[in-house]
Amino acid sequence: MFRISVDGNLLNNEASFTYSGSATGGRMPTTLVVGVPLRTKNQTVTAMWHNVRGSTVIVDSPCTLSAIY
């Protein structure tokens, strides 16, 4: 499960993926797009992840977080 936090407030939108034991290593591309209300001051946007049912994730490819004003 992936979510976005803005200034410490977790947004409701989420993205998730499921396990795959395929020969390709089970890679699952995941995209989460959210709208963030703009403020007149700087905001901190943070990507958050949490496991489901004790799962683990190994991130072995590039990950990005973009915030565009």
C-alpha positions in Angstrom: 0.0 0.0 0.0 1.4 3.4 -1.0 0.0 6.8 0.1 1.1 10.4 0.1 1.5 12.7 3.1 1.4 16.5 2.9 2.8 18.4 5.8 2.4 15.2 8.0 -1.3 14.7 7.0 -1.9 11.4 5.3 -4.1 11.7 2.2 -6.9 9.1 1.6 -5.8 8.1 -2.0 -3.8 4.9 -2.1 -2.2 2.6 -4.6 -1.4 -1.1 -4.1 -0.2 -4.2 -5.9 -0.3 -7.9 -5.3 2.4 -10.6 -5.0 3.5 -12.5 -8.1 5.8 -15.4 -8.0 6.5 -15.3 -11.8 9.8 -16.0 -13.5 10.3 -12.2 -13.9 10.7 -11.7 -10.2 7.2 -10.4 -9.6 7.8 -6.8 -10.5 4.6 -4.7 -10.3 4.7 -1.2 -11.6 2.5 1.1 -9.5 1.4 4.7 -10.0 -0.4 7.0 -7.6 -1.6 10.4 -8.7 -3.1 12.8 -6.2 -4.2 16.4 -6.3 -2.7 18.5 -3.4 -4.4 21.8 -2.5 -1.8 24.6 -2.9 -0.9 26.8 0.0 1.0 30.2 0.0 3.8 28.5 2.0 6.2 25.6 1.2 4.7 22.2 1.7 6.4 18.9 2.5 5.1 16.0 0.2 6.2 12.5 1.4 5.7 9.1 -0.1 4.6 6.5 2.5 4.4 2.7 2.3 3.0 0.1 4.7 2.9 -3.7 4.5 -0.2 -5.9 4.3 -0.5 -9.1 6.4 3.2 -9.0 7.3 4.5 -8.7 3.7 7.9 -7.3 2.8 9.0 -5.4 -0.3 12.4 -5.2 -1.9 12.8 -2.1 -4.1 15.5 -2.8 -6.6 14.5 -0.4 -9.3 14.2 3.4 -9.6 11.4 5.1 -7.6 10.3 8.7 -8.1 8.1 11.2 -6.4 7.3 14.4 -8.3 5.5 17.4 -7.0 4.7 20.1 -9.6 3.5 23.6 -8.9 
